[in-house]
Amino acid sequence: MPRPSQLSFLDLATRYDALSHHGDPLESLASHVPWEAFRSSLELVLRRSKRQQGGRPPFDAVLMFKILVLQALYNLSDDQTEYQIRDRLSFMRFLSLDLDQRIPDAKTIWLFRETLAHAQVVETLFAQFESYLAEQGLQPRGGQLIDASLIPVPKQRNSRDENTTIKAGKSPAEWASQSAKRRQKDTEARWTMKHGKAHYGYKNHVNVDKKHKLIRQYTVTDAAVHDSQVLAEVLLPAEAGCDVWADSAYRSDAIEAHLKATGLRSKIHRKGYRSKPLTAQQQVQNRGRSRIRVRVEHVFGHQVTAMGGKLIRTIGLVRARLKIGLKNLTYNFQRFLILSAPSKRQVA
């Protein structure tokens, strides 16, 4: 049986040219995002981690971070990520890997992500890119759009008694002797109801600026936390935009007073009640506000349709914060490419 011919450097260059010709989105991502700006923060975390001496040298920190961005971009598991890096030339070019170079396996990817998660470094990386956006003239403008999105995780098949114990902040006693089972149980995700349907997981609370549609601030909670409870955490100073848009779930006397005290103007939807329905004027105001507030829904819609959906395969709030933070940061990378494209500077 004849042996397959080996791919030459010329053949590889030809295939890369073909990818570029067809508009490889990872090529722009690789060339326009300031990856080296994240190196010092990543390497500082890795130096602090207790890595055993000996064995093969560790993979480059920026390379590993770019792998996590690929996971966020396509919602890939660790095993899928390893396979796709081996299989796809576009992934290899994005990571600056040659065909004969060693590729991180699924376990290595998992360990790297665990290190970043427990160091809570994704918040630092997000803030660093926010500073870079400001340097490029993309400061927050036009006002602040506030909303939250439910982030599902694999559902837990617990008994009623186990769920009661978990909600009380404890771990069921029978799990103490079943360490393997305990490791697979998420005791920090919660159930919530929305539009009459039950959801299980976490919430991604975001602040998106009206002009550029970039995520400027975010926080992560379990799904049972009401949207309005973390409004103060995602608000920015008035310099980022005095007007604050949000749906009626955020309206309360306390929030209205807080916005006024901090120099912000409320554009929050008004609520109607059975005994006091909205007036015709208030309904018109709500419709006008909806046309502006809908821009934050575009962000969540992009994460669902263009980034592989919102489901995350993690256990615990610490890991969920990393996964969701990377999703938000990767969205900002993609949005930055659109905003910085010469022919698309006026993109809505």
C-alpha positions as CSV (number, residue, x, y, z in Angstrom):
1,M,0.0,0.0,0.0
2,P,1.5,3.4,-1.0
3,R,2.4,5.8,1.8
4,P,0.6,9.1,1.7
5,S,2.8,11.9,0.5
6,Q,4.1,14.3,3.2
7,L,2.7,17.8,3.3
8,S,5.4,20.2,2.3
9,F,5.9,23.8,3.5
10,L,4.8,25.0,0.1
11,D,1.6,22.9,0.3
12,L,1.0,24.3,3.8
13,A,1.4,27.9,2.7
14,T,-0.9,27.3,-0.2
15,R,-3.6,26.0,2.2
16,Y,-3.1,28.9,4.5
17,D,-3.5,31.3,1.6
18,A,-6.8,29.5,0.7
19,L,-8.0,29.9,4.2
20,S,-7.2,33.6,4.1
21,H,-8.9,34.0,0.7
22,H,-12.1,32.5,2.2
23,G,-12.0,34.9,5.2
24,D,-10.6,32.9,8.1
25,P,-12.0,34.8,11.1
26,L,-9.2,33.5,13.4
27,E,-6.6,35.2,11.2
28,S,-8.0,38.7,12.1
29,L,-8.4,37.7,15.7
30,A,-4.7,36.6,15.9
31,S,-3.4,39.8,14.3
32,H,-5.5,42.5,15.9
33,V,-5.8,41.4,19.6
34,P,-2.8,42.5,21.7
35,W,-2.1,39.0,23.0
36,E,1.4,39.8,24.4
37,A,-0.2,42.4,26.7
38,F,-1.7,39.6,28.7
39,R,1.6,37.7,29.1
40,S,2.8,39.2,32.4
41,S,-0.5,38.6,34.2
42,L,-0.7,35.0,33.0
43,E,2.9,34.2,33.8
44,L,2.6,35.8,37.3
45,V,-0.2,33.4,38.1
46,L,1.7,30.4,36.7
47,R,4.8,31.3,38.7
48,R,2.7,31.4,41.9
49,S,1.1,28.0,41.2
50,K,2.9,25.0,42.8
51,R,4.2,23.3,39.6
52,Q,6.2,20.2,40.2
53,Q,9.8,20.4,39.0
54,G,11.0,18.1,36.3
55,G,9.3,16.7,33.2
56,R,8.6,18.5,30.0
57,P,8.8,22.3,30.0
58,P,5.4,24.0,30.3
59,F,3.6,25.3,27.3
60,D,3.7,29.0,26.6
61,A,1.2,31.0,28.7
62,V,-0.1,33.1,25.8
63,L,-0.6,29.9,23.7
64,M,-2.6,28.3,26.5
65,F,-4.7,31.5,26.9
66,K,-5.5,31.5,23.2
67,I,-6.7,27.9,23.5
68,L,-9.1,29.0,26.2
69,V,-10.3,31.7,23.8
70,L,-10.9,29.1,21.2
71,Q,-13.0,27.1,23.7
72,A,-15.0,30.2,24.5
73,L,-15.5,31.1,20.8
74,Y,-16.8,27.6,19.8
75,N,-18.0,26.3,23.2
76,L,-15.7,23.3,23.1
77,S,-14.9,20.7,25.8
78,D,-11.3,20.0,26.6
79,D,-11.3,16.8,24.5
80,Q,-12.9,18.5,21.6
81,T,-10.4,21.3,21.8
82,E,-7.4,18.9,21.7
83,Y,-9.0,17.1,18.7
84,Q,-9.8,20.3,16.8
85,I,-6.3,21.7,17.3
86,R,-4.9,18.6,15.7
87,D,-7.4,18.5,13.0
88,R,-7.9,22.1,11.8
89,L,-5.3,24.2,10.1
90,S,-7.1,27.4,11.1
91,F,-6.7,26.5,14.8
92,M,-3.0,25.7,14.3
93,R,-2.3,29.0,12.5
94,F,-4.2,30.9,15.2
95,L,-2.0,29.3,17.8
96,S,1.2,29.7,15.7
97,L,1.9,26.0,15.9
98,D,3.7,24.0,13.2
99,L,2.8,20.5,12.2
100,D,5.7,19.0,14.0
101,Q,5.2,20.8,17.3
102,R,3.8,19.3,20.5
103,I,0.1,20.1,21.2
104,P,-1.4,20.5,24.6
105,D,-3.6,17.6,25.6
106,A,-7.0,17.8,27.2
107,K,-5.6,17.3,30.7
108,T,-3.1,20.1,30.2
109,I,-5.8,22.5,29.1
110,W,-7.9,21.6,32.1
111,L,-5.1,22.2,34.5
112,F,-4.2,25.5,33.0
113,R,-7.9,26.7,33.2
114,E,-8.1,25.5,36.8
115,T,-5.0,27.5,37.7
116,L,-6.5,30.7,36.2
117,A,-9.9,30.0,37.8
118,H,-8.6,29.8,41.3
119,A,-6.4,32.8,40.8
120,Q,-9.4,34.8,39.5
121,V,-7.2,36.2,36.8
122,V,-9.9,36.6,34.1
123,E,-11.1,39.8,35.8
124,T,-7.6,41.2,35.5
125,L,-7.4,40.2,31.8
126,F,-10.8,41.8,31.1
127,A,-9.7,45.0,32.8
128,Q,-6.5,45.0,30.8
129,F,-8.4,44.8,27.5
130,E,-10.8,47.5,28.6
131,S,-7.7,49.8,29.1
132,Y,-6.5,48.8,25.6
133,L,-9.9,49.7,24.2
134,A,-9.7,53.1,25.8
135,E,-6.3,53.6,24.2
136,Q,-7.9,52.9,20.8
137,G,-10.5,55.6,21.4
138,L,-13.3,53.1,22.3
139,Q,-14.2,54.4,25.7
140,P,-17.8,53.9,27.0
141,R,-20.1,56.3,25.3
142,G,-23.9,57.0,25.0
143,G,-25.1,55.4,28.2
144,Q,-25.2,52.1,30.0
145,L,-27.4,49.1,29.1
146,I,-27.9,46.7,32.0
147,D,-29.2,43.2,31.7
148,A,-28.6,39.6,32.9
149,S,-28.6,36.3,31.0
150,L,-29.2,32.8,32.4
151,I,-26.2,30.5,31.9
152,P,-27.3,26.8,32.0
153,V,-25.1,24.1,33.4
154,P,-25.7,20.3,33.4
155,K,-28.7,19.6,35.6
156,Q,-28.2,17.8,38.9
157,R,-30.3,14.8,39.7
158,N,-30.7,15.3,43.4
159,S,-33.4,14.1,45.7
160,R,-35.8,16.6,47.3
161,D,-34.0,16.2,50.7
162,E,-30.6,16.7,49.1
163,N,-31.7,19.9,47.4
164,T,-33.1,21.2,50.7
165,T,-29.7,20.6,52.3
166,I,-27.8,22.2,49.5
167,K,-30.1,25.3,49.6
168,A,-29.3,25.6,53.3
169,G,-25.6,25.9,52.4
170,K,-24.6,22.4,53.5
171,S,-23.5,19.2,51.8
172,P,-25.7,16.0,52.3
173,A,-24.1,13.7,54.9
174,E,-24.2,10.7,52.6
175,W,-21.9,12.4,50.1
176,A,-19.0,12.5,52.6
177,S,-18.3,8.8,52.0
178,Q,-18.8,9.1,48.2
179,S,-15.9,11.4,47.1
180,A,-16.4,10.6,43.4
181,K,-20.1,11.5,43.5
182,R,-19.4,14.7,45.5
183,R,-16.9,16.0,42.9
184,Q,-19.6,15.8,40.3
185,K,-22.2,17.7,42.3
186,D,-22.6,21.5,41.9
187,T,-23.8,22.9,45.2
188,E,-23.6,26.5,44.1
189,A,-25.8,26.6,41.0
190,R,-29.4,27.3,41.6
191,W,-32.9,26.9,40.0
192,T,-35.0,29.8,39.0
193,M,-38.2,30.5,37.1
194,K,-38.4,32.7,34.0
195,H,-41.5,33.0,31.9
196,G,-43.0,30.0,33.6
197,K,-40.0,27.8,32.8
198,A,-37.5,26.4,35.3
199,H,-33.8,27.1,34.6
200,Y,-30.7,25.8,36.4
201,G,-27.3,27.4,36.5
202,Y,-25.8,30.8,36.9
203,K,-26.4,34.4,35.7
204,N,-24.2,36.7,33.6
205,H,-24.9,40.3,34.7
206,V,-23.5,42.8,32.2
207,N,-23.2,46.5,31.5
208,V,-23.0,47.3,27.7
209,D,-22.3,50.7,26.4
210,K,-24.9,52.1,24.0
211,K,-22.5,53.4,21.3
212,H,-20.0,50.6,20.9
213,K,-22.0,47.6,22.2
214,L,-19.0,46.4,24.2
215,I,-19.3,44.7,27.6
216,R,-17.8,47.2,30.0
217,Q,-18.5,45.5,33.3
218,Y,-19.9,42.2,34.4
219,T,-20.4,39.9,37.4
220,V,-21.5,36.3,37.9
221,T,-24.0,34.9,40.4
222,D,-26.1,31.8,40.8
223,A,-29.4,31.9,38.8
224,A,-31.6,32.6,41.8
225,V,-30.1,36.0,42.5
226,H,-32.5,38.7,41.3
227,D,-31.2,41.0,38.6
228,S,-31.6,44.1,40.6
229,Q,-29.6,42.8,43.5
230,V,-26.3,43.3,41.7
231,L,-27.1,46.5,39.8
232,A,-24.6,48.5,41.8
233,E,-21.8,46.1,41.0
234,V,-22.1,46.5,37.2
235,L,-22.8,50.3,37.1
236,L,-20.0,52.6,35.9
237,P,-19.5,56.2,36.9
238,A,-21.4,59.0,35.1
239,E,-18.4,59.6,32.8
240,A,-19.2,56.4,31.0
241,G,-22.7,57.7,30.3
242,C,-25.3,59.3,32.5
243,D,-28.3,57.4,31.1
244,V,-29.0,53.9,32.4
245,W,-31.3,51.6,30.5
246,A,-32.8,48.4,32.0
247,D,-36.0,46.4,32.0
248,S,-38.7,46.7,34.6
249,A,-37.1,44.1,36.9
250,Y,-34.6,46.7,37.9
251,R,-37.1,49.4,38.9
252,S,-37.6,50.2,42.5
253,D,-37.6,53.3,44.7
254,A,-34.2,52.3,46.2
255,I,-32.6,51.9,42.8
256,E,-34.1,55.2,41.5
257,A,-32.6,56.9,44.6
258,H,-29.2,55.3,44.1
259,L,-29.0,56.3,40.5
260,K,-29.9,59.9,41.3
261,A,-27.4,60.0,44.2
262,T,-24.6,58.9,41.8
263,G,-25.4,61.4,39.1
264,L,-27.0,58.9,36.8
265,R,-30.4,59.2,35.0
266,S,-32.8,56.4,35.0
267,K,-34.2,55.1,31.7
268,I,-35.5,51.9,33.4
269,H,-38.8,50.6,32.1
270,R,-41.8,51.4,34.2
271,K,-43.9,48.6,35.8
272,G,-47.6,48.2,35.4
273,Y,-49.7,46.7,38.1
274,R,-53.2,45.2,38.1
275,S,-54.5,48.0,40.3
276,K,-52.4,50.6,38.5
277,P,-51.8,49.9,34.8
278,L,-49.4,51.9,32.7
279,T,-50.7,55.1,31.2
280,A,-50.6,55.5,27.4
281,Q,-47.7,57.9,27.8
282,Q,-45.7,55.5,29.9
283,Q,-46.3,52.7,27.3
284,V,-44.9,55.0,24.7
285,Q,-41.9,55.8,26.9
286,N,-41.3,52.0,27.4
287,R,-41.4,51.3,23.7
288,G,-38.9,54.1,23.0
289,R,-36.6,52.7,25.7
290,S,-36.9,49.2,24.3
291,R,-35.5,50.3,21.0
292,I,-32.3,51.4,22.8
293,R,-32.2,48.6,25.4
294,V,-32.5,45.9,22.8
295,R,-28.8,46.4,21.9
296,V,-27.8,44.5,25.0
297,E,-29.9,41.6,23.8
298,H,-27.8,41.6,20.6
299,V,-24.8,40.8,22.8
300,F,-26.5,37.8,24.4
301,G,-27.8,36.7,21.0
302,H,-24.3,36.8,19.6
303,Q,-23.1,34.6,22.4
304,V,-25.8,32.1,21.6
305,T,-25.8,32.0,17.8
306,A,-22.2,32.8,17.0
307,M,-20.3,31.4,20.0
308,G,-21.8,27.9,20.4
309,G,-24.5,28.7,22.9
310,K,-24.5,29.6,26.6
311,L,-24.2,26.2,28.2
312,I,-21.0,25.8,30.3
313,R,-19.7,22.4,31.5
314,T,-18.3,23.4,34.9
315,I,-19.0,22.6,38.5
316,G,-19.0,25.5,41.1
317,L,-19.1,29.2,41.0
318,V,-15.3,29.7,40.8
319,R,-15.1,27.8,37.5
320,A,-18.3,29.4,36.2
321,R,-16.9,32.8,36.8
322,L,-13.9,31.9,34.6
323,K,-15.9,30.4,31.8
324,I,-18.4,33.2,31.7
325,G,-15.7,35.9,32.0
326,L,-13.8,34.3,29.1
327,K,-17.1,34.3,27.1
328,N,-17.5,38.0,27.8
329,L,-13.9,38.8,27.0
330,T,-14.0,36.8,23.8
331,Y,-17.1,38.6,22.7
332,N,-15.3,41.9,23.2
333,F,-12.4,40.6,21.1
334,Q,-14.8,39.9,18.2
335,R,-16.7,43.2,18.7
336,F,-13.4,45.1,18.6
337,L,-12.5,43.5,15.2
338,I,-15.8,44.9,13.8
339,L,-15.3,48.4,15.4
340,S,-11.7,48.7,14.3
341,A,-12.3,47.5,10.7
342,P,-11.7,50.6,8.4
343,S,-14.8,49.9,6.3
344,K,-17.0,49.2,9.3
345,R,-16.4,52.1,11.7
346,Q,-20.0,53.1,11.5
347,V,-21.4,49.7,12.2
348,A,-24.4,50.0,14.6
